[in-house]
Amino acid sequence: MDVGPLADESSEQKSTDWPVACCSTETIMSSNEKPWEVAYLRAALEVDGQKVPERIVSAREAVAKRLKDLGGNPDHHAERHEMECALAALTHLEDEVRIWPSATTPSNTALLP
């Protein structure tokens, strides 16, 4: 039984049959991702509510570093757009953490499966 996300296309197995472990952040964040993308994904996929704020800060810092590295380079339009979208998503995530602060308390994490 193949459990990887790149199962043989001829296989009759459906993606819903894969174990949850195939969707870990390590699998999603492959080695060809840029550091800012990795930081963004870690923030967006963090399940520990208390770690979300620090993940957001790290992601914003990584995006800022990449933008500084690009400087006045007129290329990289697609990447700049991706970073703008990531920053907008981080802002929404930040708003969610502010709106639902009780979701970040340790007492509520005990209720999760």
PyMOL commands that set and color helices and strands:
alter all, ss='L'
color gray80, all
select helices_A, chain A and resi 15-17+20-23+25-28+35-45+52-70+77-99+101-104+106-109
alter helices_A, ss='H'
color red, helices_A
deselect
rebuild
show_as cartoon
